[in-house]
């Protein structure tokens, strides 16, 4: 486990820390998450932090801040695109560039999975990674997700549609995840 890593819901006062992490990380994150572009602004971060805090409160989606030692903002992870009828959700994550390679994302994913299966009736979580995003695929594997295959033109990136590797974590996989 990455030491001191915790997840929590966004708060409106996370905007400055989110902005700083996004600014630091746009070169690495932007190819896979178009929201983290070089022009990302403090205002964007304020709107995001406020909106995600409200969505979490309503139970519509669960966006988390990943924190480290001393409460340092390390990135984000989320349970979103929730399908209530099928009891599924997307599980996504990103980590600021200066904190990658230390197990932060893997630990955050594990905590998000525990949250999902302890606090919701979700049965299936999907991690969908662009086929060229090897780092994200490694996180999914280390977190215990099962690789199911490649879905053609599954996600949109700034360069257009991309094939994606689909992983899943099921409630029935048990607490080992």
PyMOL commands that set and color helices and strands:
alter all, ss='L'
color gray80, all
select helices_A, chain A and resi 12-29+42-58+69-71+97-99+104-119+134-142+171-173
alter helices_A, ss='H'
color red, helices_A
select strands_A, chain A and resi 6-9+62-67+73-83+88-95+124-130+146-157+160-170
alter strands_A, ss='S'
color yellow, strands_A
deselect
rebuild
show_as cartoon
